[in-house]
Amino acid sequence: MSRWHDPSLSAGERAQALLAEMTLEEKIAQLGSAWPGNDDVSGNVAPMQDVFARGAVPFEQARAHGIGHLTRVFGTAPVTAAEGVARVRELQREIVEETRLGVPAIVHEECLTGFTTLGATVYPAALAWAATFDPDLVERMATAIAEDMRAVGVHQGLSPVLDVVRDYRWGRVEETLGEDPYLVSMLGTAYVRGLEKTGVIATLKHFAGYSASRAARNHAPVSIGPRELRDVVLPPFELAVRDGGARSVMNAYVDLDGVPAAANTPLLTGILREEWGFDGVVVSDYWAIAFLKSMHRVADGVGEAGALALAAGIDVELPDTLCYGKELAELVRGGELPEELVDRAALRLLRQKAELGLLDAGWAPSAEPIDLDSPRNRALAGEIAEKSVVLLANDGTLPLSTPRIAVVGPCADDPLAFMGCYSYPNHVLPRHPGFGIGVAAPSLVDSLREEFPAALLSVHKGCSIRDEDRSGFAEAVAAAEAADVCVAVVGDRAGLFGLGTSGEGCDAEDLGLPGVQDELLEALLASATPVVIVVVSGRPYALGRHAARAAALVQAFMPGEEGGAALAGVLSGRIAPSGRLPVQIPRVAGVAPSTYLTPPLGRNSEGISNLDPTPLFPFGHGLSYTTFEYSGLELSADEIPTDGQLSVSVTVRNTGERAAEETVQLYLHDVQAQVTRPVLELAGFARVPLAAGAAARVRFTLHADRTSFTGLDLRRIVEPGRIEVFVGRSAADLPCTAGFRLTGPVRTVGHDRVMTTPADIAPA
């Protein structure tokens, strides 16, 4: 038995033993990937897929010396679980039996809204997870996703997206966890834990700065400074590596201040590995290495592009091998690229294969077809959907209790409106219309009929999501006028590269609702019938022109296959709404978007600028069908040293007549610092379930490290000075205030700093 087959050795020792037996071609082969079947697919699920697919080689040739990854065996064209399992087995058998060393490949798939394959549960989009403010729930969902993938032979999931929203117009906002780095850190790390503890490799993306592209255009340059990078963009990745145990990171497509992330040594090696101690595998985003030649134009050929990426720290090229091939080997043999760089990357990948059991003697895939949309999964999807619905405003019209309901709008009777860009029904199945949507997913109309069996529902589309046909307005308005209440359901259809109104490559010119939906709402609101506006979208849209006349406003961020039942339950009152905004809702469509996380100059400056960026609804906002009261804020100390900690305690009481959950939010403000600091910054949060009339005491343990920031010399520091503390229901509803002082010297902190704020909940 070869040493690399010996399970008594460590994964690193086995990887080193296998590497020693490999030729240069076999080493480089481990750094590549293959996408069998991609050349037969029409339409793109990745940028320029059709262009690169034309250069793909047959699988027999691609795996001649071995292979690192197999790309999307389940997620390329519609296959059942049984067919996918059989295909994985056949491909792995061919790799093992037809190559000299017989090293199996890692199988990776997308899993942002669940396992992206035919018939698998479509969970809510990531922005909806963020609206739950519930890390434990997100971890349970990720565990279920990982168990399904692992059961059918998948080793790695390309998720979560840890990009912090910087501009709501960006098409991929729906894939993110919102605009606050702490919220993104907590929920993203929870997702990573769910995958990793189940044995599936989590892939953090997109490292780094992708969401800060100029004018919110996909793949546009990024011009943020090092301080914004360190304080806003990087913390979610850092926590997911340190506390989540993520074993893979994917580079961003963008350039940072002129340096493409795929060739950025300070980012991929300096920060990620040398500062944070990451010892996993960096994979390229699809064709990102080839883009160094074709898009960024910093390389004159695929070999040079591969050399730049390999030297910077990208270990494996996805989804196909274009740059980590024979041209790279020629550069090594010619002395232009040190073979040590090939060995470095191959060793990381082989160690990961050893951890996965792929180097065990006699290994064979043991995958079995399973129910990928099980009752357990659907229950989880429903729980997330229910907890993610945000009640923005309500004049008392909700909950509904009326016999005649007009349901109007392009998203009312379309379950695809509930599903994100990376859901299989919107990602792949548009190219295969004979398969329908692949899962059972009632529309809101279907769910309202079930929720209100005795009600008379009148259903009218009114207009489409993005076209400018107004011919349905008159009929929709007439239906509203004949009803007791009108439920107007507007928003997005997720798609790819301009084929949708939200999703990858579907960036927005402004934040008005797509098409003529704003005009439809204007027409409905002009009637005498109360109008409940329900927005089902992948980004926040400006609702200021409608808010004052609407009876109620409800926001759902693509709530998945169980979204219809969740929304119907909120509208009926069966469910007490508990979602909170992970992004602000703008007031007007044309004001340059800015998130809540801004220094004073980012706020409204009357007399200085005529543009007011104040949102219609703030970060963290969300109403319920009960009321809550905050009182008794106490700090355990008036001052602490710059390496100390204190507790922040508050009482929250349900002052209404029904049970509900409240999300208690803790914010900080650094009164004076050596660089500008946010007016408010989320430092902690806790979901608190409360029976009617009940109260709880919430105690946050706040370490001085949680006030740290990147100082003038670009070191992360804790600085002495006054810190203001705010506790309440949103970034604009903070009834409890206090403060403390940090004392002592300026303290430099690093990767081992305290990055979380634990919360304890006890009856009051």
Stockholm file with secondary structure:
# STOCKHOLM 1.0

chainA/1-764         MSRWHDPSLSAGERAQALLAEMTLEEKIAQLGSAWPGNDDVSGNVAPMQDVFARGAVPFEQARAHGIGHLTRVFGTAPVTAAEGVARVRELQREIVEETRLGVPAIVHEECLTGFTTLGATVYPAALAWAATFDPDLVERMATAIAEDMRAVGVHQGLSPVLDVVRDYRWGRVEETLGEDPYLVSMLGTAYVRGLEKTGVIATLKHFAGYSASRAARNHAPVSIGPRELRDVVLPPFELAVRDGGARSVMNAYVDLDGVPAAANTPLLTGILREEWGFDGVVVSDYWAIAFLKSMHRVADGVGEAGALALAAGIDVELPDTLCYGKELAELVRGGELPEELVDRAALRLLRQKAELGLLDAGWAPSAEPIDLDSPRNRALAGEIAEKSVVLLANDGTLPLSTPRIAVVGPCADDPLAFMGCYSYPNHVLPRHPGFGIGVAAPSLVDSLREEFPAALLSVHKGCSIRDEDRSGFAEAVAAAEAADVCVAVVGDRAGLFGLGTSGEGCDAEDLGLPGVQDELLEALLASATPVVIVVVSGRPYALGRHAARAAALVQAFMPGEEGGAALAGVLSGRIAPSGRLPVQIPRVAGVAPSTYLTPPLGRNSEGISNLDPTPLFPFGHGLSYTTFEYSGLELSADEIPTDGQLSVSVTVRNTGERAAEETVQLYLHDVQAQVTRPVLELAGFARVPLAAGAAARVRFTLHADRTSFTGLDLRRIVEPGRIEVFVGRSAADLPCTAGFRLTGPVRTVGHDRVMTTPADIAPA
#=GR chainA/1-764 SS CCGGGCTTSCHHHHHHHHHHTCCHHHHHHHTCEECTTGGGCCSCSSTTHHHHHTTCCCHHHHTTTCCSEEECTTTSSCCCHHHHHHHHHHHHHHHHHHSSSCCCCEEEECCTTSCCSTTCCCCCCHHHHHHHTCHHHHHHHHHHHHHHHHHTTCCEECCCBCCCCSCTTSGGGGGSCCSCHHHHHHHHHHHHHHHHTTTCEEEEEEETTGGGBGGGCTTCCBCCCHHHIIIIISHHHHHHHHTTCCCEEEECSSEETTEEGGGCHIIIIIIIIIITCCCSEEECCTTHHHHHHHTSCCCSSHHHHHHHHHHHTCCBCCSSCSSSSHHHHHHHHTTSSCHHHHHHHHHHHHHHHHHTTTTSTTCCCCCCCCCTTCHHHHHHHHHHHHHHCEEEEESSCCSCCCSEEEEESTTTTCGGGGSCTTSHHHHTGGGCGGGTTSSCCCCHHHHHHHHCTTSEEEEECCSCSSCCCCTTHHHHHHHHHTSSEEEEEEECCBCSTTSSSBSTTCCCSSSSCSTTHHHHHHHHHTSSSCEEEEEECSSCCCCHHHHTTCSEEEEESCCCTTHHHHHHHHHHTSSCCCCCCSSCBCSSSSSCCCCSCCCGGGSCCTTTCSCCCCCSBCTTCCBCSSCEEEEEEEESCSEEETTCEEEEEEEEEECSSSCEEEEEEEEEEESSCSSCCCSCEEEEEEEEEECTTCEEEEEEEEEGGGGCEECTTSCEEECCEEEEEEEESBTTBCCEEEEEEEESSCEECCTTSCCCCCEEEEEC
#=GC SS_cons         CCGGGCTTSCHHHHHHHHHHTCCHHHHHHHTCEECTTGGGCCSCSSTTHHHHHTTCCCHHHHTTTCCSEEECTTTSSCCCHHHHHHHHHHHHHHHHHHSSSCCCCEEEECCTTSCCSTTCCCCCCHHHHHHHTCHHHHHHHHHHHHHHHHHTTCCEECCCBCCCCSCTTSGGGGGSCCSCHHHHHHHHHHHHHHHHTTTCEEEEEEETTGGGBGGGCTTCCBCCCHHHIIIIISHHHHHHHHTTCCCEEEECSSEETTEEGGGCHIIIIIIIIIITCCCSEEECCTTHHHHHHHTSCCCSSHHHHHHHHHHHTCCBCCSSCSSSSHHHHHHHHTTSSCHHHHHHHHHHHHHHHHHTTTTSTTCCCCCCCCCTTCHHHHHHHHHHHHHHCEEEEESSCCSCCCSEEEEESTTTTCGGGGSCTTSHHHHTGGGCGGGTTSSCCCCHHHHHHHHCTTSEEEEECCSCSSCCCCTTHHHHHHHHHTSSEEEEEEECCBCSTTSSSBSTTCCCSSSSCSTTHHHHHHHHHTSSSCEEEEEECSSCCCCHHHHTTCSEEEEESCCCTTHHHHHHHHHHTSSCCCCCCSSCBCSSSSSCCCCSCCCGGGSCCTTTCSCCCCCSBCTTCCBCSSCEEEEEEEESCSEEETTCEEEEEEEEEECSSSCEEEEEEEEEEESSCSSCCCSCEEEEEEEEEECTTCEEEEEEEEEGGGGCEECTTSCEEECCEEEEEEEESBTTBCCEEEEEEEESSCEECCTTSCCCCCEEEEEC
//
